């Protein structure tokens, strides 16, 4: 028992620290928008595409975990395929809402006459959107860690998160669908932000590459 608790403590410390820190850094980048005149559009697409790719995997995992732990008699294959377009759409929506433009600014900005108060309201709105995504991903990871640590403590096999049995063709098909949906979401989101520039834009440092 004591040895198992020691192993659990080490696992919990390492993985929870890494997850809390790394995903906080990545999600924060989604809320940063640099003016287009300060960087190349292709560089911007590449940078935000990498952020979306890093966030898409835990989001797919989080959606599958949510489905498998809340629904009985779930078809794992259908749940897995369902998570792909939902994840891509969610990433696009988060990118747009986390960078409000004049047509998507918080409605309660109307109650403030001072420009600084309005910018503070927009910044609070950005933080609220990003906090939702962060909490959703971290909650799924914490639940997985709790289930895994319980399995270690009870000396049981960890089989709560079941991946669907896919054929080689289905694996290739899902991979292509994943890349296409992720690329489409990234392109559409950035072109919408290009057409409707965010209210808060961060000038990049000359020595750093922006998002």
N, C-alpha and C positions, 0 to 999 in steps of 0.2 A: 504493500500500500504506500509506504513512504517513498519507495523508489519511483512508483508511478506518479505520485504527486510532484516529485522533483522533475521528472520528465515533462509533465504537464506545465509546470511553472516555466521551464525553459522554452517550450514550444509557444506558450501563450505570450511570453515576453517578446520573443524574437518576431513572431509573425504579426502580432497586434501592433507593435511599434513600427514595423516596416510598412504595414498596410495603412495605418493612420497617417504616417509621414508622407509616403510616396503618393498616395491618391490625393492628399491635400494639395501637394505641389502641382500635380497634373490638372486637377479641376480648377485651381486658381488661374491657370493659363487660359482656360476657356473664356474667362471673364475679362481678358486683356485684349484690347483691339488697338492696333497701331494704324495711323493714317496711311492710305494707300500710296501717297506721294513719298512716303519714307521707306518703302520697301517694294520689292517686286511681287506681283500678284501670284506668281507661281511659287515663290518662296513662302508666301502666306498660306497658300493651299497645302503645301508640303508640311509646314509646321503644325497647322490645325489638324491636318489629316493624321499626323503622328499622335496627337493628343486624342483624337477620336478613336484611333486604333487601340491605344492603351486603355481607354475607358470602356470600349465596346466589350472586351472580354469579361471584365467583372460584371458589367451590366447584363450580358447574356447569362452568366452564371447566376446573378442575383434573381433574374426573372425565372430561370429554371428552378432555383431553390425555392422561390416563393410558390411556384405552381406545385412542386412536388411535396412541400410541407403543408399545404393548405387544401389540396384537392385529393380525393380518394379515387382510385381506379383511373389515374391519369395515363394517357397515352404519351409516353416519353418522346416519341418521334414528333408528334404534332406539337407538343410543347416546345421542343427544340427549334423547329422550323418557325413557330410563331414568334420566338424571341428575336430572330434575326431582323425582320423589318421593323419591329417595335423598337429595338435598340437603335437602329439607324435613324428612325424618325425622332426618337427621344433626344439623341445627340444633336440633331439639327435644331430642334425646338429649344434646347438648353442654350446653344450657342447664340441664337437670335434673342431670346428673352434675357439672357445674361448681359446683353449689350443693347439696351433700349435705345431706340431712335425717337425722333419727334412724334411719329405716328404710333409708337408703342410705349411711350413713356407712362409711368404710373399715373392714374387718373387723379390721385390726391395731390399731385403737383399744382393743380389749379388753386389750391387753398393757400399757396405760398406766393408772396409777391417778390421776395428776395431771391435773387439768382442762386446764391450759395445754398439757401435752404432747399431749392429745387434740386440742385446737384447732389445734396446730401440724401434727399429722398430717392433719387435715381440710384445712388450708390448702395443704399439700403435694400432697394429692390434687387439689384444685381447679387448682393450677398445672400439674400433670401433664396433666390433661384439656385445658386451654386451650393448652398447649404443643404437644400433638399436632395440634390443628386449625391452629395457626399454622404449624407445620412443614409440614403437608400443603399448605396454600395457597401458602406462600412457595416450597416446592420446585417446584411447578408453574410459578410465575411465573419462577423462576430458569432452569428448563429452557427455557421459552419465550424468555427473553432470550438464552440461549446459542445457541439455534437461529437466532434472528433476527440476532444479531451475526455468526454464521458465514455466514449468507446475504449480509449486507452485505459482509463481508470477501471472499467469493468472487464477489461481484457476481452472485448468483443470486436468482431470485424466491422470496419466502417463502410457501410453500404447504403447510407441514407441518400446520397446524391448519385442517382443512377443516370448514366448517359445512354441515349437510345442506341440500339444495335443498328448500325447503318452499313449498307453495302458499299463497295468501292465507288460505284457510280453515284450513290447518294452523298458520299463524302465529298466527291469532286463537285457535285451539283451544289451542295450547301456552301462549299468554299467559294465558288464563283458567285453565288447569290450574296454571300457575305461581303465580298470585295466590291461587288457592284452597288449594293445598297449603301455601304459605307462611303464609297467614292461619290455617289449621287447626293447623299445627305451633306457631305462636306462641300461639294460644288454649289448646291442650291443655297445652303446656308450662307456661304461667303458672298455669293452674288446678290442675295437679298440685302446683306449688310452693306454691300457696295452701292446698291440702289438707294438704300435708306441708312445713311451713315449713323453710327451710334453717337449719342450725346456726349459720352465720356470716351475720349480717345487718348491713349498714352503715347507720347513721343518716345521712340526707342533711343537707347544710347547708341552712339556711333560704333562702340566696340562690341555691341551685343546684337544678336539677331532676334527679331520679335516674332510674335504670333500674328 
